[in-house]
């Protein structure tokens, strides 16, 4: 009985979570979907969570800027926020890690914890790892491990064009693609390796012309948001009939651009897909009924699961004690049991390879009301995609 009471010692307490991501500029549709996802899932978890707390989102538009992200962190701390989430852009993520780490060093007893739900530069949990940073998405290297494990059995792929955004994540996609292909499919020819400016290109036709001229049969890209949507549109306009191996084809706007013409040619690697079973399927249906939009950032689920589980175990919402509890914590999520690896704070989880296909009885979800969705072709356990870490964690 004592244990039961203690486990809910903070029942009813409000936990403010600062959200720092873009709500303006070319990536605004992505950020807008994601703050709706956080607010919606906060309402769901407020009905029932292990800690009995109430979550309240406090959003700030960082304009995808590292400098604006630092300012946002300071503003949130001034408002009494002790938990921060962010996901779009590893440059912004690094700025938040730096701001949170400096604050915590200067203000013992008033620590802040940062949950990263989508910024996937591997350096963030390797050379630049921080005790106060916890990543919920699989990083670039993990996704490339899964993608190239699948790719080694795809004999029709012979010439690959690497096309990525020119910032940390895009550069890492290029790097790990070349390393992994050399190890697993040395016969594949990399016929192009190009980086373009992040979130500022409006006409991808010149790039598509270069891809077409290269003779590539496959484009491998970590692009997301408008940079993938506009690329896909330009490819369709130019009649570029190749496979696309992507990280983020399910993100706002891109599915509509894919349409019927891309069926069977566009693949994605991710920790979830549009036809996941169980409680997230119901959450997705409820989200669509409320917003006529898709709930695709399922790391939001991870975030509330991880926080409420750790708060219940720690019997407090104190970030310093919750952070210590989150280290090594295992919990059941939508993609099976996952573990927040203690050595680098990188969530270990299973990954899926999916393909864009017409919805059917077995995979009925219609992404962006297109009549198409991402259907699983391969599922990999966490150990397949897991990559080692060089993190030398400095604990307080």
C-alpha positions as a printed NumPy array, in Angstrom:
array([[  0.   ,   0.   ,   0.   ],
       [  2.838,   2.352,   0.885],
       [  4.465,   1.558,  -2.452],
       [  1.244,   2.304,  -4.304],
       [  0.905,   5.669,  -2.583],
       [  4.558,   6.545,  -3.113],
       [  4.372,   5.602,  -6.802],
       [  1.789,   8.352,  -7.257],
       [  3.327,  10.89 ,  -4.88 ],
       [  3.129,  13.583,  -7.579],
       [ -0.37 ,  12.683,  -8.787],
       [ -2.058,  15.662, -10.425],
       [  1.142,  17.721, -10.613],
       [  1.485,  19.717, -13.825],
       [  4.686,  19.1  , -15.815],
       [  5.38 ,  21.834, -18.375],
       [  7.213,  20.728, -21.513],
       [  8.79 ,  23.376, -23.712],
       [  8.549,  22.624, -27.448],
       [ 11.209,  24.322, -29.619],
       [ 10.749,  23.823, -33.38 ],
       [  9.707,  25.734, -36.516],
       [  6.224,  27.171, -36.905],
       [  7.277,  29.577, -39.675],
       [  9.205,  29.32 , -42.936],
       [  9.31 ,  26.395, -45.383],
       [  9.348,  23.813, -42.563],
       [  6.308,  25.296, -40.774],
       [  3.934,  22.502, -41.936],
       [  6.205,  19.909, -40.303],
       [  6.479,  21.805, -37.031],
       [  2.775,  22.563, -36.956],
       [  1.92 ,  18.863, -37.306],
       [  4.35 ,  17.993, -34.539],
       [  3.148,  20.519, -31.953],
       [ -0.384,  19.271, -32.62 ],
       [  0.933,  15.737, -32.07 ],
       [  2.502,  16.681, -28.733],
       [ -0.596,  18.557, -27.548],
       [ -2.891,  15.725, -28.641],
       [ -0.817,  13.011, -26.983],
       [ -0.44 ,  15.115, -23.823],
       [ -4.23 ,  15.055, -23.585],
       [ -4.224,  11.266, -24.074],
       [ -1.51 ,  10.623, -21.471],
       [ -3.164,  13.043, -19.035],
       [ -6.11 ,  10.634, -18.871],
       [ -3.857,   7.843, -17.673],
       [ -0.102,   7.665, -17.133],
       [  2.144,   5.767, -14.761],
       [  3.089,   8.854, -12.738],
       [ -0.387,  10.404, -12.556],
       [  0.958,  13.8  , -13.692],
       [ -0.572,  16.311, -16.115],
       [  1.536,  17.355, -19.094],
       [  1.246,  20.873, -20.542],
       [  2.99 ,  21.932, -23.745],
       [  4.653,  25.378, -24.031],
       [  5.551,  25.901, -27.727],
       [  8.089,  28.38 , -29.119],
       [  8.858,  28.92 , -32.829],
       [ 12.631,  28.635, -33.324],
       [ 12.438,  29.325, -37.089],
       [ 14.744,  26.278, -37.525],
       [ 17.573,  28.472, -36.22 ],
       [ 20.209,  27.422, -33.648],
       [ 20.42 ,  31.003, -32.382],
       [ 16.64 ,  31.246, -31.972],
       [ 16.704,  27.853, -30.206],
       [ 19.151,  29.15 , -27.598],
       [ 16.925,  32.17 , -27.003],
       [ 13.893,  29.881, -26.722],
       [ 15.589,  27.716, -24.085],
       [ 16.351,  30.793, -21.965],
       [ 12.758,  31.993, -22.305],
       [ 11.358,  28.598, -21.307],
       [ 13.615,  28.376, -18.254],
       [ 12.475,  31.869, -17.219],
       [  8.895,  30.542, -17.437],
       [  9.72 ,  27.699, -15.057],
       [  9.89 ,  24.968, -17.71 ],
       [ 12.23 ,  22.098, -16.754],
       [ 11.68 ,  19.732, -19.691],
       [ 12.351,  20.65 , -23.335],
       [ 11.6  ,  18.721, -26.533],
       [ 12.929,  19.462, -30.039],
       [ 13.488,  17.454, -33.186],
       [ 13.9  ,  19.43 , -36.41 ],
       [ 17.512,  20.098, -37.262],
       [ 20.661,  18.791, -35.577],
       [ 22.151,  22.303, -35.571],
       [ 19.304,  23.485, -33.382],
       [ 19.672,  20.336, -31.281],
       [ 23.338,  21.038, -30.628],
       [ 22.51 ,  24.618, -29.607],
       [ 19.943,  23.309, -27.122],
       [ 22.362,  20.737, -25.699],
       [ 24.886,  23.526, -25.154],
       [ 22.354,  25.913, -23.584],
       [ 20.9  ,  23.242, -21.277],
       [ 24.33 ,  21.96 , -20.209],
       [ 25.578,  25.467, -19.342],
       [ 22.392,  26.268, -17.431],
       [ 22.573,  23.055, -15.417],
       [ 26.232,  23.598, -14.564],
       [ 25.488,  27.099, -13.282],
       [ 22.219,  26.255, -11.523],
       [ 22.465,  23.055,  -9.471],
       [ 19.055,  22.071,  -8.132],
       [ 17.286,  23.744, -11.081],
       [ 18.293,  21.294, -13.808],
       [ 16.613,  21.068, -17.209],
       [ 16.31 ,  17.892, -19.324],
       [ 16.19 ,  17.832, -23.135],
       [ 14.353,  15.081, -25.027],
       [ 15.321,  15.007, -28.704],
       [ 12.592,  13.357, -30.775],
       [ 13.97 ,  13.669, -34.332],
       [ 17.404,  15.321, -34.655],
       [ 19.501,  12.381, -35.81 ],
       [ 23.13 ,  13.453, -36.262],
       [ 25.09 ,  10.56 , -34.646],
       [ 27.58 ,  13.025, -33.14 ],
       [ 24.897,  14.117, -30.649],
       [ 25.244,  10.776, -28.839],
       [ 28.916,  10.252, -29.644],
       [ 31.573,  12.988, -29.597],
       [ 29.04 ,  15.639, -28.491],
       [ 27.014,  13.526, -26.057],
       [ 25.537,  15.125, -22.946],
       [ 24.1  ,  13.668, -19.753],
       [ 21.074,  15.984, -20.086],
       [ 20.221,  14.93 , -23.671],
       [ 18.089,  11.846, -24.448],
       [ 17.381,  10.858, -28.083],
       [ 14.137,   9.042, -28.967],
       [ 14.563,   8.665, -32.746],
       [ 17.047,   6.24 , -34.291],
       [ 20.086,   8.185, -35.454],
       [ 21.358,   8.444, -39.03 ],
       [ 23.849,   5.602, -38.647],
       [ 21.249,   3.214, -37.164],
       [ 18.803,   3.85 , -40.002],
       [ 21.572,   3.385, -42.56 ],
       [ 22.502,   0.061, -40.94 ],
       [ 18.923,  -1.179, -41.351],
       [ 18.525,   0.294, -44.839],
       [ 21.749,  -1.196, -46.204],
       [ 21.082,  -4.564, -44.517],
       [ 17.917,  -4.663, -46.609],
       [ 19.661,  -3.191, -49.658],
       [ 22.273,  -5.947, -49.823],
       [ 19.537,  -8.302, -51.034],
       [ 18.1  ,  -5.919, -53.67 ],
       [ 19.959,  -7.098, -56.771],
       [ 18.207,  -4.599, -59.082],
       [ 19.909,  -1.667, -57.35 ],
       [ 23.17 ,  -1.038, -59.197],
       [ 23.712,   2.738, -59.44 ],
       [ 22.94 ,   5.004, -56.485],
       [ 22.82 ,   8.799, -56.383],
       [ 23.268,  10.308, -52.906],
       [ 21.3  ,  13.546, -52.593],
       [ 21.136,  15.315, -49.246],
       [ 20.691,  18.571, -47.37 ],
       [ 23.914,  20.409, -46.601],
       [ 23.952,  20.269, -42.819],
       [ 24.966,  17.737, -40.174],
       [ 22.288,  15.111, -40.861],
       [ 22.589,  15.246, -44.66 ],
       [ 26.36 ,  15.078, -44.513],
       [ 26.151,  12.069, -42.189],
       [ 23.683,  10.286, -44.494],
       [ 26.199,  10.657, -47.328],
       [ 29.085,   9.493, -45.141],
       [ 27.362,   6.419, -43.704],
       [ 25.812,   5.458, -47.052],
       [ 29.237,   5.312, -48.706],
       [ 30.774,   3.401, -45.79 ],
       [ 27.939,   0.879, -45.492],
       [ 27.566,   0.305, -49.236],
       [ 31.302,  -0.345, -49.528],
       [ 30.985,  -2.93 , -46.745],
       [ 27.706,  -4.618, -47.74 ],
       [ 27.281,  -3.994, -51.481],
       [ 30.695,  -3.059, -52.936],
       [ 29.337,  -3.766, -56.428],
       [ 26.959,  -0.791, -56.238],
       [ 28.289,   2.273, -58.035],
       [ 27.776,   5.649, -56.357],
       [ 27.158,   7.809, -59.439],
       [ 26.483,  11.046, -57.584],
       [ 27.03 ,  12.553, -54.141],
       [ 25.482,  16.002, -53.831],
       [ 24.537,  18.356, -51.002],
       [ 22.133,  21.28 , -51.398],
       [ 21.196,  24.184, -49.084],
       [ 18.759,  23.318, -46.273],
       [ 15.176,  24.588, -46.528],
       [ 15.845,  27.254, -49.152],
       [ 15.666,  25.531, -52.566],
       [ 12.332,  26.039, -54.342],
       [ 13.209,  24.549, -57.748],
       [ 14.851,  21.114, -57.778],
       [ 14.585,  20.682, -61.564],
       [ 18.314,  21.394, -62.18 ],
       [ 19.274,  18.786, -59.571],
       [ 16.859,  16.237, -61.041],
       [ 18.385,  16.801, -64.483],
       [ 21.822,  15.911, -63.052],
       [ 20.418,  12.775, -61.379],
       [ 18.796,  11.74 , -64.636],
       [ 22.006,  12.302, -66.585],
       [ 23.99 ,  10.176, -64.112],
       [ 22.123,   7.005, -65.088],
       [ 21.199,   6.276, -61.464],
       [ 18.559,   3.631, -60.83 ],
       [ 18.16 ,   4.685, -57.177],
       [ 18.261,   7.956, -55.217],
       [ 19.216,   7.674, -51.551],
       [ 18.255,  10.75 , -49.55 ],
       [ 17.846,  11.881, -45.961],
       [ 15.874,  14.947, -47.104],
       [ 12.783,  15.951, -45.177],
       [  9.967,  18.5  , -45.305],
       [  9.837,  20.84 , -48.304],
       [ 13.267,  19.609, -49.454],
       [ 11.844,  16.146, -50.129],
       [  8.391,  17.249, -51.258],
       [  9.754,  19.608, -53.916],
       [ 12.375,  17.046, -54.99 ],
       [  9.688,  14.405, -55.514],
       [  7.532,  16.86 , -57.488],
       [ 10.457,  17.838, -59.705],
       [ 11.322,  14.164, -60.273],
       [  7.738,  13.417, -61.323],
       [  7.653,  16.426, -63.665],
       [ 10.887,  15.264, -65.319],
       [  9.767,  11.635, -65.612],
       [ 12.599,  10.413, -63.391],
       [ 11.588,   6.785, -62.968],
       [ 13.947,   5.561, -60.232],
       [ 13.668,   4.133, -56.748],
       [ 13.828,   6.554, -53.836],
       [ 15.283,   5.254, -50.567],
       [ 14.318,   7.801, -47.923],
       [ 14.336,   8.56 , -44.222],
       [ 11.334,  10.898, -44.135],
       [  8.898,  10.272, -46.995],
       [  6.039,  10.158, -44.486],
       [  6.526,  13.748, -43.274],
       [  3.886,  16.401, -44.015],
       [  3.423,  17.244, -47.697],
       [  5.62 ,  14.553, -49.221],
       [  2.964,  11.775, -49.331],
       [  0.617,  14.018, -51.346],
       [  3.459,  14.781, -53.753],
       [  4.179,  11.058, -54.147],
       [  0.664,  10.101, -55.228],
       [ -0.067,   7.089, -57.422],
       [  2.926,   7.672, -59.711],
       [  5.4  ,   6.772, -56.954],
       [  3.719,   3.532, -55.889],
       [  6.196,   0.702, -55.438],
       [  9.219,   2.989, -56.013],
       [  9.544,   4.968, -52.768],
       [ 10.877,   3.272, -49.648],
       [ 11.386,   4.582, -46.132],
       [ 13.355,   3.469, -43.093],
       [ 11.914,   4.429, -39.719],
       [ 10.983,   3.222, -36.238],
       [  7.288,   3.145, -37.239],
       [  5.008,   3.224, -40.271],
       [  1.505,   4.291, -41.218],
       [ -0.081,   0.924, -40.492],
       [  1.189,   0.26 , -36.974],
       [ -1.164,  -1.908, -34.887],
       [ -2.321,  -1.362, -31.312],
       [ -2.947,   1.811, -29.337],
       [ -1.029,   4.082, -31.723],
       [ -3.373,   2.968, -34.507],
       [ -6.337,   4.223, -32.496],
       [ -4.429,   7.387, -31.586],
       [ -3.733,   7.949, -35.29 ],
       [ -7.402,   7.507, -36.175],
       [ -8.494,   9.898, -33.406],
       [ -5.845,  12.43 , -34.475],
       [ -7.045,  12.305, -38.072],
       [-10.681,  12.679, -36.978],
       [ -9.775,  15.785, -34.972],
       [ -7.299,  17.496, -37.312],
       [ -7.724,  15.77 , -40.709],
       [ -3.972,  15.21 , -40.484],
       [ -1.626,  12.28 , -39.846],
       [  0.025,  11.383, -36.541],
       [  3.404,  10.229, -37.86 ],
       [  5.945,  11.398, -35.277],
       [  5.427,   8.442, -32.995],
       [  8.519,   9.37 , -30.966],
       [  6.024,  11.671, -29.223],
       [  4.611,   8.446, -27.768],
       [  8.11 ,   7.441, -26.658],
       [  8.547,  10.839, -24.952],
       [  5.457,  10.642, -22.757],
       [  6.049,   6.94 , -22.049],
       [  9.656,   7.555, -21.018],
       [  8.909,  10.591, -18.859],
       [  5.883,   9.149, -17.067],
       [  7.609,   5.803, -16.477],
       [ 10.719,   7.488, -15.066],
       [  8.687,   9.886, -12.917],
       [  6.72 ,   6.959, -11.505],
       [  9.888,   5.035, -10.703],
       [ 11.699,   8.07 ,  -9.296],
       [  8.536,   9.116,  -7.405],
       [  9.228,  12.716,  -8.336],
       [  9.204,  15.12 , -11.289],
       [ 12.6  ,  16.577, -10.306],
       [ 14.544,  16.569, -13.621],
       [ 17.844,  15.562, -11.995],
       [ 16.276,  12.455, -10.436],
       [ 14.155,  11.709, -13.507],
       [ 17.246,  11.924, -15.748],
       [ 19.104,   9.453, -13.532],
       [ 16.121,   7.092, -13.72 ],
       [ 15.788,   7.353, -17.504],
       [ 19.332,   6.02 , -17.942],
       [ 19.052,   2.369, -18.959],
       [ 15.26 ,   2.423, -18.579],
       [ 13.386,  -0.216, -20.569],
       [  9.717,   0.18 , -21.386],
       [  7.141,  -1.267, -23.729],
       [  6.314,   1.021, -26.644],
       [  4.463,   0.743, -29.952],
       [  7.431,  -1.026, -31.623],
       [  8.147,  -3.479, -28.813],
       [ 10.411,  -3.179, -25.796],
       [ 12.84 ,  -0.284, -26.125],
       [ 15.794,   0.771, -23.978],
       [ 17.322,   4.174, -23.296],
       [ 20.957,   3.082, -23.533],
       [ 22.826,   4.296, -20.463],
       [ 26.183,   4.823, -22.148],
       [ 25.008,   7.519, -24.611],
       [ 21.249,   8.133, -24.032],
       [ 20.36 ,   6.767, -27.493],
       [ 17.074,   4.815, -27.553],
       [ 17.559,   1.289, -28.835],
       [ 14.569,   0.102, -30.857],
       [ 13.439,  -1.961, -33.836],
       [ 13.237,  -0.395, -37.311],
       [ 11.084,  -0.982, -40.396],
       [ 11.64 ,  -0.784, -44.14 ],
       [  8.383,   0.248, -45.823],
       [  7.185,   0.881, -49.366],
       [  4.621,   3.368, -50.68 ],
       [  1.642,   1.342, -51.967],
       [ -2.089,   1.597, -52.526],
       [ -4.014,   0.996, -49.303],
       [ -5.645,  -2.426, -49.053],
       [ -7.541,  -4.545, -46.562],
       [ -4.38 ,  -5.57 , -44.69 ],
       [ -2.821,  -2.079, -44.698],
       [ -5.813,   0.267, -44.866],
       [ -4.412,   3.587, -43.59 ],
       [ -4.623,   6.349, -46.218],
       [ -1.783,   8.833, -45.644],
       [ -2.848,  12.448, -46.293],
       [ -6.086,  10.994, -47.723],
       [ -4.208,   9.868, -50.842],
       [ -5.483,   6.281, -50.819],
       [ -1.852,   5.191, -50.388],
       [  0.333,   4.444, -47.39 ],
       [  3.61 ,   2.967, -46.202],
       [  3.473,  -0.813, -45.91 ],
       [  6.148,  -2.849, -44.129],
       [  8.422,  -5.027, -46.248],
       [ 10.958,  -5.824, -43.513],
       [ 11.204,  -5.408, -39.734],
       [ 14.537,  -5.462, -37.946],
       [ 15.09 ,  -6.045, -34.236],
       [ 16.967,  -3.381, -32.31 ],
       [ 20.282,  -5.24 , -32.348],
       [ 20.407,  -5.198, -36.181],
       [ 20.361,  -1.4  , -36.395],
       [ 22.291,  -0.719, -33.192],
       [ 25.617,   1.037, -33.691],
       [ 28.441,   1.481, -31.152],
       [ 29.062,   4.753, -29.349],
       [ 32.229,   6.645, -28.534],
       [ 30.445,   8.778, -25.916],
       [ 32.5  ,   9.578, -22.826],
       [ 29.56 ,  10.561, -20.661],
       [ 30.297,  13.173, -17.991],
       [ 27.812,  12.593, -15.204],
       [ 27.058,  15.243, -12.554]])
